[in-house]
Amino acid sequence: MRKFCLTSLALVLAVAVSIACSSAQTQSSAQPASYGFRQRAVIELQSAQKEIVALAQAMPQEKYTWRPAEGVRSVAEVYLHITAANYGLTALAGVPPKAGFKFQGFEKSTTDKAQIVQQLNDSFEYAENGISKLTDADLLKPVKFQTYSNAGDIVLHIVAHAHEHLGQSIAYARTNGVVPPWTAERQAAQAAQPAQAPKQ
């Protein structure tokens, strides 16, 4: 009888453990997979950085004061505007502000090509590093800026802003006879390919 009771108890425990494991697995599979929002934002910023900096390097120094019309930002001012936004918007999202950076008059602070290229790279790296360290809780923190209500909205705007001015910079370059470097590379690669014999 004692042996029977012990066997029954062991069986009950085994069933209980099995049910508990099955329940845990069900709950785990029911949880939606998380999306790497910060990681994706950083990848998009790195892509924008690569092309904006490539354009800035391809534009001749003498074109940095060119503007399409009076009252519209010049080439240099567009690049400095991107730089200022990377610093300002990222800080607004909760990242510690860039030490020593001042917005007042920054867009007109220089037309030196080498300096502007360096500032672009520095500002993108600041934004990318800062965004990558934000937590989910940080992204939900309330922010009062235009129509944006939280830090996550600001991060999304940083990405959109960079790509918006990438498009503007491409138009500026094309207008001044500068082919975007990635397009020039693709065209050169296509031209280097041997001509295919016509099909019989």
N, C-alpha and C positions, 0 to 999 in steps of 0.2 A: 504493500500500500504506500509505504514511504517512497519507494522507488518510483511508483506511478505518479505521485504528487510532484516529485522533483522533475520528472520528465515533462509533466504538464506545465509546470512553471517555466521550464526552459523554452517550451514551445510558445507559450504566451509572450515571453520576453522577445523571442525571435520575431514573432509577428508584429509586436509593437515597434521594434527597431526598424523593421521593413517598412511599416506604414509611415514612420517618422521620416525616414530617408526619402521615400516616395513623395511625401508632402513638401519636403525641402526642395527637391528637384523641381516639382511643379511650380513652386513659388519663384524659384530662380529663373525658370524658363519663361515665366509670365512677366518678368520685369523687362521693360523695353531696353534695347541696347542704347547706350549713350552716344551722342554725336560730338566729335572733337571740334567744337566751334572755335576755340582759341587757336588750335593747331591749323585749322583751315584758313582762318583770318591771317595768320602769320605767313602761310604759303602764298596767299594772294598778294600780300604786301611785298614779299620777296620777289614775286613775279613783276609787280609794278615797279619796284626799285630797279631791277635789272634793266628794264626797258627805258625808264625815265633817265637813269644815269647814262645809259648808252646814247640816248638822244642828246643829253647835255654834253657829252664828250664829242659827239659828232658835229654839233653846231659850232661854226667858227666863232672865235672870240668877238669879231666885229659885228656879229649878228645878235649879240646879247642885249643890245639896246633897241633892237627892232621891235616894233609893235604894229599890229594890223590897222590900227586907227587911233586917233587921239583919245585919251581917256581909257584905253584898254591896256591891260598889263603887257609889259614887254616880255621878251624871252627870259631875261634874268628875273624879273618880278614874278613870273609864273613859277619858276623853280624855287624861289625863296618863299612864295606863298605855300607851296607844298611842304617845304621844310617847316615853316611856322605851324601849319596845321598838324603835322606829325607830332610836334612837341606839345602844342596846346590841347589838342583833342585827346591825346593819350593821357596827359596829366588830368584832364577832366574826367577820364574814365577811372581814375583812382591810382594811377602810377605816380610815384614821386616825381615832381617837376624837374626838368633839366636845369642843373645848377648854372646860374649866370645868364640864362636866356631871357632876352627882353623883346617883347612884341613891338613896342613903339618904334616905328620907322624901319623895322627889319626888312620889309620887302624892297626898300630902296637903299639898303645899306651897302651894297656892292654890285658891281657888274663883272667882277673878276671870275673868269671861267673856272680856274682851278679851285678857287675858294668855294664857289657855289657847288661844284661837284662833291667836294669834301663834306660840305654842310648837308647836302642831300643824303649822302651815305650815312652820316652820323645820325641824322634824324630818323631815317628808316630803321636803323639798328636799334635806336632808343625805343621806337614804337614796337618793333617786333619782340625785343627782349621783355619789355614791360607787359605787353599783352599776354605773352606766353606764361607769365607768372601770376596772372589774375586767377582767382578761384571762381567756382560757380557762384558762391555767395557774393563775391565782388561784382560779378556781372549783373546781379539783381539789385545792387545798391541804387537808390533813386538819384537821378540827376535832373537838374532844371536847366535845359539848354535847347532853345528853339522848340521843335516838336518831339525831342527825344526825352524819354522818361527814366531810363536807367543806363548803367554803364555798358551793358551789352549792346544797346542801341548805338552808343557812341563808337564802340569798336566796329560795328557794321558800317557806320558812317565814315570812319577812317579809311576803310578799304574802298568804299565807293568813291570817296573824295580823291584818293590817289589815282584810281582808274579814270575818273572824270578828267583830271588834268593831264593824264597820260594821253588821252585822246586829243586834248587841246594842243599838247606839245607835238604830237605827230603832225597835226595840221600846220602848226608854225614851221616845223622842219620842212615839210613838203612845199610850202609856199616859198621857202627860201632855197629850194633846190637840193635839200638834204634828204636822201633816201634813208628811212629807218635802217639801222645796221643789221637787224635780224632779217629784214626783207632783202637787203643787198647780199647777205650771206647765202640766203636761199636761192636767189637768182644766179649767183656765181656758181653754186653747186649744180644747178640745173644746166647751166651753160657748159660746165665741165664734163657732163655726161656724154658718152659717145652717141652719135646719132644712130638710131635704129634703122636697119635695112627695111625697106617697104615689104609688106607681106605679099607673097605670091598669090 
